[in-house]
C-alpha cells in the first residue's frame, strides 16, 4: 500500500469531526453519517475564511468557512 499527503480545505463540520470527534453541529442525519464514515487521516490547519467551493473531505457543496487540511491518502 502506498500513501501520500494531499492539501485541501475542509468545512467546519469536517474540522470538528476530525479534531474533536464532534458532529453535534450537523442537523441532517444523512450528512452526519457521511461525515462520520470518512476514514482518511486529516490534519486541520489554519482558518481560510468563507468559500463557496465544496468541502474537499465530505464534498458538501454548501458554502461556508473552511480550514486548511492535510489528507493522508492510501492507495
PQR file with spaces between the fields and no chain letter, atoms N, CA, C, O and H, PARSE charges and radii, in Angstrom:
ATOM       1  N    UNK     1       0.834   -1.166    0.000 -0.4000 1.5000
ATOM       2  CA   UNK     1       0.000    0.000    0.000 -0.0000 2.0000
ATOM       3  C    UNK     1       0.890    1.246    0.000  0.5500 1.7000
ATOM       4  O    UNK     1       1.861    1.330    0.753 -0.5500 1.4000
ATOM       5  N    UNK     2       0.542    2.208   -0.857 -0.4000 1.5000
ATOM       6  CA   UNK     2       1.257    3.476   -0.924 -0.0000 2.0000
ATOM       7  C    UNK     2       0.421    4.561   -0.267  0.5500 1.7000
ATOM       8  O    UNK     2      -0.808    4.523   -0.329 -0.5500 1.4000
ATOM       9  H    UNK     2      -0.246    2.139   -1.469  0.4000 1.0000
ATOM      10  N    UNK     3       1.067    5.509    0.349 -0.4000 1.5000
ATOM      11  CA   UNK     3       0.356    6.649    0.920 -0.0000 2.0000
ATOM      12  C    UNK     3       1.028    7.939    0.469  0.5500 1.7000
ATOM      13  O    UNK     3       2.223    7.966    0.172 -0.5500 1.4000
ATOM      14  H    UNK     3       2.065    5.540    0.400  0.4000 1.0000
ATOM      15  N    UNK     4       0.246    8.994    0.424 -0.4000 1.5000
ATOM      16  CA   UNK     4       0.806   10.307    0.134 -0.0000 2.0000
ATOM      17  C    UNK     4      -0.083   11.366    0.768  0.5500 1.7000
ATOM      18  O    UNK     4      -1.271   11.148    1.005 -0.5500 1.4000
ATOM      19  H    UNK     4      -0.724    8.972    0.665  0.4000 1.0000
ATOM      20  N    UNK     5       0.520   12.511    1.035 -0.4000 1.5000
ATOM      21  CA   UNK     5      -0.210   13.630    1.623 -0.0000 2.0000
ATOM      22  C    UNK     5      -0.743   14.524    0.526  0.5500 1.7000
ATOM      23  O    UNK     5      -0.057   14.774   -0.465 -0.5500 1.4000
ATOM      24  H    UNK     5       1.485   12.688    0.843  0.4000 1.0000
ATOM      25  N    UNK     6      -1.953   15.003    0.694 -0.4000 1.5000
ATOM      26  CA   UNK     6      -2.561   15.970   -0.209 -0.0000 2.0000
ATOM      27  C    UNK     6      -3.052   17.143    0.630  0.5500 1.7000
ATOM      28  O    UNK     6      -3.344   16.989    1.816 -0.5500 1.4000
ATOM      29  H    UNK     6      -2.511   14.800    1.499  0.4000 1.0000
ATOM      30  N    UNK     7      -3.140   18.295    0.017 -0.4000 1.5000
ATOM      31  CA   UNK     7      -3.607   19.500    0.708 -0.0000 2.0000
ATOM      32  C    UNK     7      -4.994   19.875    0.208  0.5500 1.7000
ATOM      33  O    UNK     7      -5.332   19.598   -0.942 -0.5500 1.4000
ATOM      34  H    UNK     7      -2.903   18.420   -0.946  0.4000 1.0000
ATOM      35  N    UNK     8      -5.799   20.501    1.057 -0.4000 1.5000
ATOM      36  CA   UNK     8      -7.123   20.954    0.659 -0.0000 2.0000
ATOM      37  C    UNK     8      -7.727   21.846    1.719  0.5500 1.7000
ATOM      38  O    UNK     8      -7.040   22.319    2.625 -0.5500 1.4000
ATOM      39  H    UNK     8      -5.525   20.726    1.992  0.4000 1.0000
ATOM      40  N    UNK     9      -9.029   22.068    1.592 -0.4000 1.5000
ATOM      41  CA   UNK     9      -9.781   22.866    2.544 -0.0000 2.0000
ATOM      42  C    UNK     9     -11.025   22.096    2.945  0.5500 1.7000
ATOM      43  O    UNK     9     -11.709   21.517    2.102 -0.5500 1.4000
ATOM      44  H    UNK     9      -9.587   21.684    0.856  0.4000 1.0000
ATOM      45  N    UNK    10     -11.314   22.094    4.250 -0.4000 1.5000
ATOM      46  CA   UNK    10     -12.467   21.352    4.757 -0.0000 2.0000
ATOM      47  C    UNK    10     -13.451   22.293    5.448  0.5500 1.7000
ATOM      48  O    UNK    10     -13.082   23.365    5.926 -0.5500 1.4000
ATOM      49  H    UNK    10     -10.758   22.564    4.935  0.4000 1.0000
ATOM      50  N    UNK    11     -14.721   21.861    5.489 -0.4000 1.5000
ATOM      51  CA   UNK    11     -15.773   22.641    6.132 -0.0000 2.0000
ATOM      52  C    UNK    11     -15.654   22.554    7.653  0.5500 1.7000
ATOM      53  O    UNK    11     -14.895   21.745    8.186 -0.5500 1.4000
ATOM      54  H    UNK    11     -15.021   20.990    5.101  0.4000 1.0000
ATOM      55  N    UNK    12     -16.402   23.386    8.324 -0.4000 1.5000
ATOM      56  CA   UNK    12     -16.394   23.424    9.788 -0.0000 2.0000
ATOM      57  C    UNK    12     -16.809   22.071   10.367  0.5500 1.7000
ATOM      58  O    UNK    12     -16.218   21.607   11.342 -0.5500 1.4000
ATOM      59  H    UNK    12     -17.018   24.043    7.892  0.4000 1.0000
ATOM      60  N    UNK    13     -17.822   21.436    9.773 -0.4000 1.5000
ATOM      61  CA   UNK    13     -18.310   20.153   10.289 -0.0000 2.0000
ATOM      62  C    UNK    13     -17.226   19.077   10.223  0.5500 1.7000
ATOM      63  O    UNK    13     -17.050   18.318   11.177 -0.5500 1.4000
ATOM      64  H    UNK    13     -18.302   21.813    8.981  0.4000 1.0000
ATOM      65  N    UNK    14     -16.502   19.005    9.110 -0.4000 1.5000
ATOM      66  CA   UNK    14     -15.423   18.016    8.993 -0.0000 2.0000
ATOM      67  C    UNK    14     -14.278   18.349    9.945  0.5500 1.7000
ATOM      68  O    UNK    14     -13.681   17.452   10.539 -0.5500 1.4000
ATOM      69  H    UNK    14     -16.645   19.621    8.335  0.4000 1.0000
ATOM      70  N    UNK    15     -13.975   19.631   10.087 -0.4000 1.5000
ATOM      71  CA   UNK    15     -12.922   20.039   11.013 -0.0000 2.0000
ATOM      72  C    UNK    15     -13.277   19.623   12.440  0.5500 1.7000
ATOM      73  O    UNK    15     -12.429   19.098   13.162 -0.5500 1.4000
ATOM      74  H    UNK    15     -14.460   20.359    9.604  0.4000 1.0000
ATOM      75  N    UNK    16     -14.521   19.853   12.847 -0.4000 1.5000
ATOM      76  CA   UNK    16     -14.944   19.475   14.204 -0.0000 2.0000
ATOM      77  C    UNK    16     -14.916   17.956   14.394  0.5500 1.7000
ATOM      78  O    UNK    16     -14.512   17.476   15.453 -0.5500 1.4000
ATOM      79  H    UNK    16     -15.209   20.279   12.261  0.4000 1.0000
ATOM      80  N    UNK    17     -15.338   17.200   13.383 -0.4000 1.5000
ATOM      81  CA   UNK    17     -15.341   15.747   13.477 -0.0000 2.0000
ATOM      82  C    UNK    17     -13.920   15.207   13.625  0.5500 1.7000
ATOM      83  O    UNK    17     -13.663   14.365   14.486 -0.5500 1.4000
ATOM      84  H    UNK    17     -15.666   17.591   12.523  0.4000 1.0000
ATOM      85  N    UNK    18     -13.001   15.685   12.795 -0.4000 1.5000
ATOM      86  CA   UNK    18     -11.647   15.145   12.818 -0.0000 2.0000
ATOM      87  C    UNK    18     -10.814   15.675   13.973  0.5500 1.7000
ATOM      88  O    UNK    18      -9.917   14.978   14.448 -0.5500 1.4000
ATOM      89  H    UNK    18     -13.209   16.369   12.097  0.4000 1.0000
ATOM      90  N    UNK    19     -11.083   16.882   14.435 -0.4000 1.5000
ATOM      91  CA   UNK    19     -10.314   17.441   15.547 -0.0000 2.0000
ATOM      92  C    UNK    19     -10.852   16.995   16.901  0.5500 1.7000
ATOM      93  O    UNK    19     -10.085   16.762   17.835 -0.5500 1.4000
ATOM      94  H    UNK    19     -11.811   17.448   14.049  0.4000 1.0000
ATOM      95  N    UNK    20     -12.192   16.877   17.007 -0.4000 1.5000
ATOM      96  CA   UNK    20     -12.800   16.651   18.324 -0.0000 2.0000
ATOM      97  C    UNK    20     -13.756   15.466   18.392  0.5500 1.7000
ATOM      98  O    UNK    20     -14.258   15.154   19.471 -0.5500 1.4000
ATOM      99  H    UNK    20     -12.816   17.067   16.248  0.4000 1.0000
ATOM     100  N    UNK    21     -14.022   14.796   17.269 -0.4000 1.5000
ATOM     101  CA   UNK    21     -14.992   13.706   17.278 -0.0000 2.0000
ATOM     102  C    UNK    21     -16.408   14.190   17.519  0.5500 1.7000
ATOM     103  O    UNK    21     -17.229   13.454   18.066 -0.5500 1.4000
ATOM     104  H    UNK    21     -13.614   15.049   16.392  0.4000 1.0000
ATOM     105  N    UNK    22     -16.711   15.433   17.113 -0.4000 1.5000
ATOM     106  CA   UNK    22     -17.991   16.078   17.408 -0.0000 2.0000
ATOM     107  C    UNK    22     -18.767   16.337   16.123  0.5500 1.7000
ATOM     108  O    UNK    22     -18.282   17.032   15.230 -0.5500 1.4000
ATOM     109  H    UNK    22     -16.044   16.031   16.669  0.4000 1.0000
ATOM     110  N    UNK    23     -19.972   15.780   16.028 -0.4000 1.5000
ATOM     111  CA   UNK    23     -20.844   16.060   14.888 -0.0000 2.0000
ATOM     112  C    UNK    23     -22.136   16.726   15.344  0.5500 1.7000
ATOM     113  O    UNK    23     -23.122   16.707   14.607 -0.5500 1.4000
ATOM     114  H    UNK    23     -20.367   15.216   16.754  0.4000 1.0000
ATOM     115  N    UNK    24     -22.159   17.311   16.531 -0.4000 1.5000
ATOM     116  CA   UNK    24     -23.386   17.890   17.078 -0.0000 2.0000
ATOM     117  C    UNK    24     -23.895   19.090   16.281  0.5500 1.7000
ATOM     118  O    UNK    24     -25.060   19.459   16.428 -0.5500 1.4000
ATOM     119  H    UNK    24     -21.358   17.327   17.129  0.4000 1.0000
ATOM     120  N    UNK    25     -23.060   19.715   15.438 -0.4000 1.5000
ATOM     121  CA   UNK    25     -23.491   20.855   14.646 -0.0000 2.0000
ATOM     122  C    UNK    25     -24.157   20.481   13.335  0.5500 1.7000
ATOM     123  O    UNK    25     -24.604   21.365   12.604 -0.5500 1.4000
ATOM     124  H    UNK    25     -22.114   19.415   15.318  0.4000 1.0000
ATOM     125  N    UNK    26     -24.235   19.200   13.017 -0.4000 1.5000
ATOM     126  CA   UNK    26     -24.830   18.751   11.753 -0.0000 2.0000
ATOM     127  C    UNK    26     -26.280   18.360   12.006  0.5500 1.7000
ATOM     128  O    UNK    26     -26.560   17.468   12.806 -0.5500 1.4000
ATOM     129  H    UNK    26     -23.872   18.482   13.610  0.4000 1.0000
ATOM     130  N    UNK    27     -27.205   19.036   11.317 -0.4000 1.5000
ATOM     131  CA   UNK    27     -28.626   18.792   11.558 -0.0000 2.0000
ATOM     132  C    UNK    27     -29.274   17.841   10.551  0.5500 1.7000
ATOM     133  O    UNK    27     -30.473   17.576   10.644 -0.5500 1.4000
ATOM     134  H    UNK    27     -26.978   19.762   10.667  0.4000 1.0000
ATOM     135  N    UNK    28     -28.516   17.332    9.606 -0.4000 1.5000
ATOM     136  CA   UNK    28     -29.016   16.397    8.597 -0.0000 2.0000
ATOM     137  C    UNK    28     -28.423   15.016    8.884  0.5500 1.7000
ATOM     138  O    UNK    28     -27.215   14.830    8.741 -0.5500 1.4000
ATOM     139  H    UNK    28     -27.543   17.547    9.530  0.4000 1.0000
ATOM     140  N    UNK    29     -29.256   14.035    9.289 -0.4000 1.5000
ATOM     141  CA   UNK    29     -28.748   12.708    9.649 -0.0000 2.0000
ATOM     142  C    UNK    29     -27.949   12.023    8.538  0.5500 1.7000
ATOM     143  O    UNK    29     -26.965   11.342    8.826 -0.5500 1.4000
ATOM     144  H    UNK    29     -30.238   14.186    9.405  0.4000 1.0000
ATOM     145  N    UNK    30     -28.355   12.191    7.274 -0.4000 1.5000
ATOM     146  CA   UNK    30     -27.615   11.567    6.165 -0.0000 2.0000
ATOM     147  C    UNK    30     -26.233   12.188    6.023  0.5500 1.7000
ATOM     148  O    UNK    30     -25.247   11.481    5.813 -0.5500 1.4000
ATOM     149  H    UNK    30     -29.154   12.744    7.040  0.4000 1.0000
ATOM     150  N    UNK    31     -26.162   13.514    6.136 -0.4000 1.5000
ATOM     151  CA   UNK    31     -24.864   14.201    6.034 -0.0000 2.0000
ATOM     152  C    UNK    31     -23.974   13.837    7.216  0.5500 1.7000
ATOM     153  O    UNK    31     -22.770   13.640    7.050 -0.5500 1.4000
ATOM     154  H    UNK    31     -26.962   14.088    6.306  0.4000 1.0000
ATOM     155  N    UNK    32     -24.562   13.745    8.414 -0.4000 1.5000
ATOM     156  CA   UNK    32     -23.780   13.348    9.590 -0.0000 2.0000
ATOM     157  C    UNK    32     -23.184   11.962    9.386  0.5500 1.7000
ATOM     158  O    UNK    32     -22.016   11.739    9.706 -0.5500 1.4000
ATOM     159  H    UNK    32     -25.540   13.905    8.549  0.4000 1.0000
ATOM     160  N    UNK    33     -23.964   11.036    8.863 -0.4000 1.5000
ATOM     161  CA   UNK    33     -23.464    9.685    8.610 -0.0000 2.0000
ATOM     162  C    UNK    33     -22.328    9.708    7.590  0.5500 1.7000
ATOM     163  O    UNK    33     -21.351    8.974    7.736 -0.5500 1.4000
ATOM     164  H    UNK    33     -24.912   11.217    8.604  0.4000 1.0000
ATOM     165  N    UNK    34     -22.450   10.557    6.545 -0.4000 1.5000
ATOM     166  CA   UNK    34     -21.401   10.659    5.526 -0.0000 2.0000
ATOM     167  C    UNK    34     -20.106   11.204    6.140  0.5500 1.7000
ATOM     168  O    UNK    34     -19.023   10.698    5.843 -0.5500 1.4000
ATOM     169  H    UNK    34     -23.244   11.153    6.427  0.4000 1.0000
ATOM     170  N    UNK    35     -20.207   12.220    6.983 -0.4000 1.5000
ATOM     171  CA   UNK    35     -19.016   12.791    7.634 -0.0000 2.0000
ATOM     172  C    UNK    35     -18.377   11.758    8.557  0.5500 1.7000
ATOM     173  O    UNK    35     -17.153   11.628    8.576 -0.5500 1.4000
ATOM     174  H    UNK    35     -21.086   12.631    7.224  0.4000 1.0000
ATOM     175  N    UNK    36     -19.181   11.022    9.321 -0.4000 1.5000
ATOM     176  CA   UNK    36     -18.652   10.026   10.256 -0.0000 2.0000
ATOM     177  C    UNK    36     -17.985    8.844    9.550  0.5500 1.7000
ATOM     178  O    UNK    36     -17.110    8.201   10.130 -0.5500 1.4000
ATOM     179  H    UNK    36     -20.175   11.128    9.306  0.4000 1.0000
ATOM     180  N    UNK    37     -18.382    8.546    8.304 -0.4000 1.5000
ATOM     181  CA   UNK    37     -17.793    7.425    7.562 -0.0000 2.0000
ATOM     182  C    UNK    37     -16.407    7.725    7.013  0.5500 1.7000
ATOM     183  O    UNK    37     -15.688    6.800    6.635 -0.5500 1.4000
ATOM     184  H    UNK    37     -19.092    9.068    7.832  0.4000 1.0000
ATOM     185  N    UNK    38     -16.018    8.982    6.961 -0.4000 1.5000
ATOM     186  CA   UNK    38     -14.713    9.335    6.392 -0.0000 2.0000
ATOM     187  C    UNK    38     -13.603    8.668    7.185  0.5500 1.7000
ATOM     188  O    UNK    38     -13.572    8.756    8.412 -0.5500 1.4000
ATOM     189  H    UNK    38     -16.602    9.733    7.268  0.4000 1.0000
ATOM     190  N    UNK    39     -12.704    8.010    6.496 -0.4000 1.5000
ATOM     191  CA   UNK    39     -11.632    7.263    7.143 -0.0000 2.0000
ATOM     192  C    UNK    39     -10.264    7.895    6.930  0.5500 1.7000
ATOM     193  O    UNK    39      -9.308    7.546    7.623 -0.5500 1.4000
ATOM     194  H    UNK    39     -12.730    7.939    5.499  0.4000 1.0000
ATOM     195  N    UNK    40     -10.158    8.829    5.971 -0.4000 1.5000
ATOM     196  CA   UNK    40      -8.867    9.470    5.717 -0.0000 2.0000
ATOM     197  C    UNK    40      -8.377   10.185    6.965  0.5500 1.7000
ATOM     198  O    UNK    40      -9.173   10.714    7.741 -0.5500 1.4000
ATOM     199  H    UNK    40     -10.935    9.112    5.409  0.4000 1.0000
ATOM     200  N    UNK    41      -7.077   10.197    7.153 -0.4000 1.5000
ATOM     201  CA   UNK    41      -6.482   10.955    8.240 -0.0000 2.0000
ATOM     202  C    UNK    41      -6.402   12.406    7.793  0.5500 1.7000
ATOM     203  O    UNK    41      -5.824   12.709    6.749 -0.5500 1.4000
ATOM     204  H    UNK    41      -6.430    9.767    6.523  0.4000 1.0000
ATOM     205  N    UNK    42      -6.976   13.293    8.575 -0.4000 1.5000
ATOM     206  CA   UNK    42      -6.974   14.707    8.227 -0.0000 2.0000
ATOM     207  C    UNK    42      -6.331   15.495    9.366  0.5500 1.7000
ATOM     208  O    UNK    42      -6.701   15.337   10.529 -0.5500 1.4000
ATOM     209  H    UNK    42      -7.445   13.047    9.423  0.4000 1.0000
ATOM     210  N    UNK    43      -5.374   16.338    9.020 -0.4000 1.5000
ATOM     211  CA   UNK    43      -4.748   17.236    9.977 -0.0000 2.0000
ATOM     212  C    UNK    43      -5.286   18.631    9.680  0.5500 1.7000
ATOM     213  O    UNK    43      -5.134   19.139    8.569 -0.5500 1.4000
ATOM     214  H    UNK    43      -5.074   16.467    8.074  0.4000 1.0000
ATOM     215  N    UNK    44      -5.909   19.238   10.668 -0.4000 1.5000
ATOM     216  CA   UNK    44      -6.545   20.539   10.484 -0.0000 2.0000
ATOM     217  C    UNK    44      -5.534   21.656   10.732  0.5500 1.7000
ATOM     218  O    UNK    44      -4.771   21.611   11.697 -0.5500 1.4000
ATOM     219  H    UNK    44      -6.033   18.825   11.570  0.4000 1.0000
ATOM     220  N    UNK    45      -5.536   22.658    9.852 -0.4000 1.5000
ATOM     221  CA   UNK    45      -4.628   23.788    9.959 -0.0000 2.0000
ATOM     222  C    UNK    45      -5.370   25.079   10.253  0.5500 1.7000
ATOM     223  O    UNK    45      -6.356   25.094   10.990 -0.5500 1.4000
ATOM     224  H    UNK    45      -6.156   22.694    9.068  0.4000 1.0000
ATOM     225  N    UNK    46      -4.889   26.144    9.674 -0.4000 1.5000
ATOM     226  CA   UNK    46      -5.408   27.489    9.912 -0.0000 2.0000
ATOM     227  C    UNK    46      -6.742   27.729    9.196  0.5500 1.7000
ATOM     228  O    UNK    46      -7.031   27.080    8.190 -0.5500 1.4000
ATOM     229  H    UNK    46      -4.088   26.132    9.076  0.4000 1.0000
ATOM     230  N    UNK    47      -7.561   28.666    9.717 -0.4000 1.5000
ATOM     231  CA   UNK    47      -8.786   29.045    9.024 -0.0000 2.0000
ATOM     232  C    UNK    47      -8.480   29.716    7.693  0.5500 1.7000
ATOM     233  O    UNK    47      -7.501   30.453    7.575 -0.5500 1.4000
ATOM     234  H    UNK    47      -7.326   29.193   10.533  0.4000 1.0000
ATOM     235  N    UNK    48      -9.315   29.461    6.693 -0.4000 1.5000
ATOM     236  CA   UNK    48      -9.147   30.061    5.366 -0.0000 2.0000
ATOM     237  C    UNK    48     -10.193   31.130    5.091  0.5500 1.7000
ATOM     238  O    UNK    48     -10.062   31.884    4.127 -0.5500 1.4000
ATOM     239  H    UNK    48     -10.110   28.862    6.789  0.4000 1.0000
ATOM     240  N    UNK    49     -11.221   31.209    5.914 -0.4000 1.5000
ATOM     241  CA   UNK    49     -12.314   32.143    5.660 -0.0000 2.0000
ATOM     242  C    UNK    49     -13.427   31.486    4.872  0.5500 1.7000
ATOM     243  O    UNK    49     -13.453   30.265    4.712 -0.5500 1.4000
ATOM     244  H    UNK    49     -11.327   30.597    6.697  0.4000 1.0000
ATOM     245  N    UNK    50     -14.349   32.307    4.379 -0.4000 1.5000
ATOM     246  CA   UNK    50     -15.511   31.808    3.657 -0.0000 2.0000
ATOM     247  C    UNK    50     -15.133   31.336    2.256  0.5500 1.7000
ATOM     248  O    UNK    50     -14.296   31.940    1.585 -0.5500 1.4000
ATOM     249  H    UNK    50     -14.327   33.298    4.510  0.4000 1.0000
ATOM     250  N    UNK    51     -15.763   30.251    1.832 -0.4000 1.5000
ATOM     251  CA   UNK    51     -15.564   29.749    0.480 -0.0000 2.0000
ATOM     252  C    UNK    51     -16.889   29.212   -0.047  0.5500 1.7000
ATOM     253  O    UNK    51     -17.678   28.640    0.705 -0.5500 1.4000
ATOM     254  H    UNK    51     -16.443   29.760    2.376  0.4000 1.0000
ATOM     255  N    UNK    52     -17.127   29.398   -1.329 -0.4000 1.5000
ATOM     256  CA   UNK    52     -18.327   28.831   -1.947 -0.0000 2.0000
ATOM     257  C    UNK    52     -18.014   27.485   -2.611  0.5500 1.7000
ATOM     258  O    UNK    52     -18.896   26.875   -3.216 -0.5500 1.4000
ATOM     259  H    UNK    52     -16.487   29.864   -1.940  0.4000 1.0000
ATOM     260  N    UNK    53     -16.772   27.022   -2.502 -0.4000 1.5000
ATOM     261  CA   UNK    53     -16.370   25.732   -3.066 -0.0000 2.0000
ATOM     262  C    UNK    53     -16.788   24.583   -2.161  0.5500 1.7000
ATOM     263  O    UNK    53     -16.991   24.769   -0.961 -0.5500 1.4000
ATOM     264  H    UNK    53     -16.056   27.518   -2.011  0.4000 1.0000
ATOM     265  N    UNK    54     -16.916   23.397   -2.740 -0.4000 1.5000
ATOM     266  CA   UNK    54     -17.252   22.193   -1.971 -0.0000 2.0000
ATOM     267  C    UNK    54     -16.136   21.845   -0.997  0.5500 1.7000
ATOM     268  O    UNK    54     -14.967   22.150   -1.235 -0.5500 1.4000
ATOM     269  H    UNK    54     -16.751   23.245   -3.715  0.4000 1.0000
ATOM     270  N    UNK    55     -16.511   21.209    0.094 -0.4000 1.5000
ATOM     271  CA   UNK    55     -15.538   20.705    1.073 -0.0000 2.0000
ATOM     272  C    UNK    55     -14.717   19.600    0.406  0.5500 1.7000
ATOM     273  O    UNK    55     -15.277   18.726   -0.256 -0.5500 1.4000
ATOM     274  H    UNK    55     -17.461   20.961    0.287  0.4000 1.0000
ATOM     275  N    UNK    56     -13.402   19.637    0.578 -0.4000 1.5000
ATOM     276  CA   UNK    56     -12.531   18.624   -0.023 -0.0000 2.0000
ATOM     277  C    UNK    56     -12.610   17.275    0.690  0.5500 1.7000
ATOM     278  O    UNK    56     -12.089   16.283    0.179 -0.5500 1.4000
ATOM     279  H    UNK    56     -12.947   20.347    1.116  0.4000 1.0000
ATOM     280  N    UNK    57     -13.248   17.219    1.853 -0.4000 1.5000
ATOM     281  CA   UNK    57     -13.369   15.950    2.574 -0.0000 2.0000
ATOM     282  C    UNK    57     -14.734   15.303    2.326  0.5500 1.7000
ATOM     283  O    UNK    57     -14.807   14.214    1.757 -0.5500 1.4000
ATOM     284  H    UNK    57     -13.672   18.024    2.267  0.4000 1.0000
ATOM     285  N    UNK    58     -15.811   15.963    2.747 -0.4000 1.5000
ATOM     286  CA   UNK    58     -17.145   15.351    2.623 -0.0000 2.0000
ATOM     287  C    UNK    58     -17.845   15.699    1.320  0.5500 1.7000
ATOM     288  O    UNK    58     -18.895   15.136    1.009 -0.5500 1.4000
ATOM     289  H    UNK    58     -15.752   16.847    3.210  0.4000 1.0000
ATOM     290  N    UNK    59     -17.273   16.622    0.556 -0.4000 1.5000
ATOM     291  CA   UNK    59     -17.797   17.044   -0.750 -0.0000 2.0000
ATOM     292  C    UNK    59     -19.126   17.786   -0.658  0.5500 1.7000
ATOM     293  O    UNK    59     -19.808   17.937   -1.672 -0.5500 1.4000
ATOM     294  H    UNK    59     -16.420   17.080    0.809  0.4000 1.0000
ATOM     295  N    UNK    60     -19.513   18.255    0.533 -0.4000 1.5000
ATOM     296  CA   UNK    60     -20.732   19.041    0.674 -0.0000 2.0000
ATOM     297  C    UNK    60     -20.584   20.313   -0.152  0.5500 1.7000
ATOM     298  O    UNK    60     -19.547   20.973   -0.093 -0.5500 1.4000
ATOM     299  H    UNK    60     -18.959   18.132    1.356  0.4000 1.0000
ATOM     300  N    UNK    61     -21.603   20.657   -0.913 -0.4000 1.5000
ATOM     301  CA   UNK    61     -21.497   21.779   -1.844 -0.0000 2.0000
ATOM     302  C    UNK    61     -21.910   23.118   -1.244  0.5500 1.7000
ATOM     303  O    UNK    61     -21.787   24.150   -1.903 -0.5500 1.4000
ATOM     304  H    UNK    61     -22.445   20.120   -0.961  0.4000 1.0000
ATOM     305  N    UNK    62     -22.398   23.118   -0.008 -0.4000 1.5000
ATOM     306  CA   UNK    62     -22.784   24.392    0.602 -0.0000 2.0000
ATOM     307  C    UNK    62     -21.547   25.216    0.932  0.5500 1.7000
ATOM     308  O    UNK    62     -20.531   24.681    1.375 -0.5500 1.4000
ATOM     309  H    UNK    62     -22.499   22.279    0.527  0.4000 1.0000
ATOM     310  N    UNK    63     -21.643   26.498    0.715 -0.4000 1.5000
ATOM     311  CA   UNK    63     -20.550   27.388    1.074 -0.0000 2.0000
ATOM     312  C    UNK    63     -20.455   27.546    2.585  0.5500 1.7000
ATOM     313  O    UNK    63     -21.387   27.214    3.316 -0.5500 1.4000
ATOM     314  H    UNK    63     -22.469   26.932    0.355  0.4000 1.0000
ATOM     315  N    UNK    64     -19.315   28.058    3.043 -0.4000 1.5000
ATOM     316  CA   UNK    64     -19.128   28.296    4.464 -0.0000 2.0000
ATOM     317  C    UNK    64     -17.661   28.480    4.783  0.5500 1.7000
ATOM     318  O    UNK    64     -16.818   28.513    3.888 -0.5500 1.4000
ATOM     319  H    UNK    64     -18.557   28.328    2.449  0.4000 1.0000
ATOM     320  N    UNK    65     -17.363   28.599    6.065 -0.4000 1.5000
ATOM     321  CA   UNK    65     -15.972   28.733    6.491 -0.0000 2.0000
ATOM     322  C    UNK    65     -15.204   27.462    6.171  0.5500 1.7000
ATOM     323  O    UNK    65     -15.746   26.359    6.246 -0.5500 1.4000
ATOM     324  H    UNK    65     -18.049   28.572    6.793  0.4000 1.0000
ATOM     325  N    UNK    66     -13.948   27.626    5.816 -0.4000 1.5000
ATOM     326  CA   UNK    66     -13.084   26.496    5.503 -0.0000 2.0000
ATOM     327  C    UNK    66     -11.798   26.579    6.315  0.5500 1.7000
ATOM     328  O    UNK    66     -11.387   27.657    6.745 -0.5500 1.4000
ATOM     329  H    UNK    66     -13.508   28.522    5.755  0.4000 1.0000
ATOM     330  N    UNK    67     -11.171   25.423    6.516 -0.4000 1.5000
ATOM     331  CA   UNK    67      -9.907   25.307    7.225 -0.0000 2.0000
ATOM     332  C    UNK    67      -8.904   24.571    6.352  0.5500 1.7000
ATOM     333  O    UNK    67      -9.265   23.642    5.630 -0.5500 1.4000
ATOM     334  H    UNK    67     -11.505   24.548    6.167  0.4000 1.0000
ATOM     335  N    UNK    68      -7.641   24.987    6.419 -0.4000 1.5000
ATOM     336  CA   UNK    68      -6.593   24.242    5.730 -0.0000 2.0000
ATOM     337  C    UNK    68      -6.585   22.830    6.281  0.5500 1.7000
ATOM     338  O    UNK    68      -6.854   22.618    7.464 -0.5500 1.4000
ATOM     339  H    UNK    68      -7.348   25.742    7.005  0.4000 1.0000
ATOM     340  N    UNK    69      -6.278   21.863    5.427 -0.4000 1.5000
ATOM     341  CA   UNK    69      -6.222   20.477    5.882 -0.0000 2.0000
ATOM     342  C    UNK    69      -5.226   19.695    5.056  0.5500 1.7000
ATOM     343  O    UNK    69      -5.014   19.981    3.877 -0.5500 1.4000
ATOM     344  H    UNK    69      -6.060   22.035    4.467  0.4000 1.0000
ATOM     345  N    UNK    70      -4.622   18.711    5.681 -0.4000 1.5000
ATOM     346  CA   UNK    70      -3.754   17.750    5.005 -0.0000 2.0000
ATOM     347  C    UNK    70      -4.403   16.393    5.126  0.5500 1.7000
ATOM     348  O    UNK    70      -4.863   16.006    6.201 -0.5500 1.4000
ATOM     349  H    UNK    70      -4.794   18.479    6.639  0.4000 1.0000
ATOM     350  N    UNK    71      -4.441   15.661    4.007 -0.4000 1.5000
ATOM     351  CA   UNK    71      -5.082   14.353    3.968 -0.0000 2.0000
ATOM     352  C    UNK    71      -4.022   13.291    3.705  0.5500 1.7000
ATOM     353  O    UNK    71      -3.195   13.453    2.808 -0.5500 1.4000
ATOM     354  H    UNK    71      -4.068   15.975    3.134  0.4000 1.0000
ATOM     355  N    UNK    72      -4.035   12.221    4.467 -0.4000 1.5000
ATOM     356  CA   UNK    72      -3.188   11.085    4.184 -0.0000 2.0000
ATOM     357  C    UNK    72      -4.021   10.105    3.370  0.5500 1.7000
ATOM     358  O    UNK    72      -4.970    9.506    3.877 -0.5500 1.4000
ATOM     359  H    UNK    72      -4.706   12.090    5.196  0.4000 1.0000
ATOM     360  N    UNK    73      -3.657    9.950    2.113 -0.4000 1.5000
ATOM     361  CA   UNK    73      -4.433    9.122    1.193 -0.0000 2.0000
ATOM     362  C    UNK    73      -3.680    7.809    0.961  0.5500 1.7000
ATOM     363  O    UNK    73      -2.505    7.812    0.592 -0.5500 1.4000
ATOM     364  H    UNK    73      -2.886   10.436    1.702  0.4000 1.0000
ATOM     365  N    UNK    74      -4.365    6.704    1.179 -0.4000 1.5000
ATOM     366  CA   UNK    74      -3.764    5.379    0.957 -0.0000 2.0000
ATOM     367  C    UNK    74      -4.377    4.773   -0.306  0.5500 1.7000
ATOM     368  O    UNK    74      -5.588    4.831   -0.517 -0.5500 1.4000
ATOM     369  H    UNK    74      -5.319    6.701    1.478  0.4000 1.0000
ATOM     370  N    UNK    75      -3.509    4.188   -1.139 -0.4000 1.5000
ATOM     371  CA   UNK    75      -3.995    3.503   -2.351 -0.0000 2.0000
ATOM     372  C    UNK    75      -3.033    2.434   -2.774  0.5500 1.7000
ATOM     373  O    UNK    75      -3.269    1.750   -3.770 -0.5500 1.4000
ATOM     374  H    UNK    75      -2.526    4.141   -0.967  0.4000 1.0000
